[in-house]
Amino acid sequence: MTVLVTGAAGFIGFHVAAALLARGEAVVGVDCFTPYYDMALKRARAAELLRHPGFRLLELDFAEPGALAALEGTGIDRIVHLGAQPGVRHSIDNPLAYLHANLAGHLALLEFARHAPALRHMVYASSSSVYGANQRLPFAVEDRTDHPVSLYAATKRADELMSEAYAHLYRIPLTGLRFFTVYGPWGRPDMAVWSFTEALYDRRPIRLFAGGRLRRDFTFIDDIVTGVLAVLDRPPADDGMAKPGGSVSPHALYNIGNSRPERVVDLVALLEAETGLSAMVEEAPMQPGDVEATFADVGPLARDAGFRPATPLATGIARWVGWYRDVWRPRISGKGTG
Ligand SMILES: NC(=O)c1ccc[n+]([C@@H]2O[C@H](COP(=O)([O-])OP(=O)(O)OC[C@H]3O[C@@H](n4cnc5c(N)ncnc54)[C@H](O)[C@@H]3O)[C@@H](O)[C@H]2O)c1
């Protein structure tokens, strides 16, 4: 049987697909290579996956009506739906990209799941941003999530609600994972860990919002991948019992994070130590859509799937900088680390 991974050329999708292949699964990856960030990075991730004989790539936009018909006959029995338009700040200026990829796209995957004859489970990406300006820490899946502070967050919450309706109506086993600030090798250039590191090596200033006091639950990619696979292997039962998130249908919601918020200014210090460079800092006010702190309560995921985040920020940052300096940076023409 085959696992469909959407967003396979993206950061998390690439790692999840690689881990599935490594344990002997056949994987069909779907991606349409949106130009949101450096296309060369997405192509390089896809090229890595294509070296594996168990991997097939379909370049298509899953939000386009009928596009997923291309998957007919592929024998898909599980889905990890990670393709989306991410980014809180980008949703201020480009709202329609979120309507397309995150709303129409998510519905297209639910419809595909509904009609896939062998489907056993679909795991999909939600986000810590659904908690909006929630003041209660850590964020728990039982907390209210009806006050998003960005359109991105609103689309992710809408995905959870659409999923609930489909789990209720069609009894499709669905699990939503609320990711907390994921970082690591092959990461995302629009996120702080990458953009700060790049600025350090380029000798450019780092833009530090709100004096660097904002706290984020930075989560290393390997911990995320372990959690995604553990969840994928445990579809929620259709037993009428309440699941994390409150559903009595086969639909569970979990936080997946390091459960240890760190100040952004401390992230900068770790990056300085690891690169041996000192940061030039450009102060900027807190941005619309930003929140003060994120902090995952991962109790339900620990209980149901044995999830234990195993990578302290200092360890993960050392691994990240090592990859960026020794693997990625030398591939970009004209950029060195000296
Ligand atoms: N990285 C994080 O810290 C984080 C945090 C919270 C939630 N998430 C969510 O996790 C998921 C994966 O995020 P990521 O960091 O890997 O992002 P990413 O941008 O690196 O990957 C998403 C991939 O989806 C593809 N894609 C977008 N729209 C598509 C469409 N309509 N058809 C086909 N492919 C499409 C893009 O080309 C991209 O390669 C997303 O749903 C994101 O919202 C990520």
The ligand as an ORCA input file, in Angstrom:
! r2SCAN-3c Opt
* xyz 0 1
  N       7.116     24.775      9.493
  C       6.407     25.169     10.555
  O       6.955     25.660     11.556
  C       4.915     25.003     10.583
  C       4.225     25.452     11.716
  C       2.841     25.296     11.760
  C       2.176     24.683     10.719
  N       2.867     24.276      9.609
  C       2.114     23.637      8.534
  O       2.781     22.440      8.170
  C       2.614     22.198      6.776
  C       3.980     22.037      6.106
  O       4.703     23.243      6.304
  P       6.178     23.461      5.744
  O       6.920     24.237      6.765
  O       6.710     22.188      5.238
  O       5.857     24.448      4.524
  P       6.465     24.470      3.028
  O       5.987     25.745      2.413
  O       7.928     24.230      3.077
  O       5.757     23.227      2.324
  C       4.476     23.291      1.757
  C       4.570     22.712      0.343
  O       3.249     22.657     -0.196
  C       3.316     22.990     -1.567
  N       1.987     23.460     -1.981
  C       1.355     24.600     -1.564
  N       0.155     24.694     -2.152
  C       0.020     23.597     -2.944
  C      -1.022     23.142     -3.832
  N      -2.154     23.848     -3.965
  N      -0.835     21.980     -4.502
  C       0.327     21.273     -4.349
  N       1.333     21.666     -3.526
  C       1.179     22.810     -2.828
  C       4.393     24.052     -1.665
  O       4.951     24.149     -2.967
  C       5.390     23.578     -0.612
  O       6.424     22.795     -1.205
  C       1.791     23.375      6.246
  O       0.426     23.000      6.272
  C       2.033     24.456      7.262
  O       0.971     25.380      7.290
  C       4.217     24.414      9.519
*
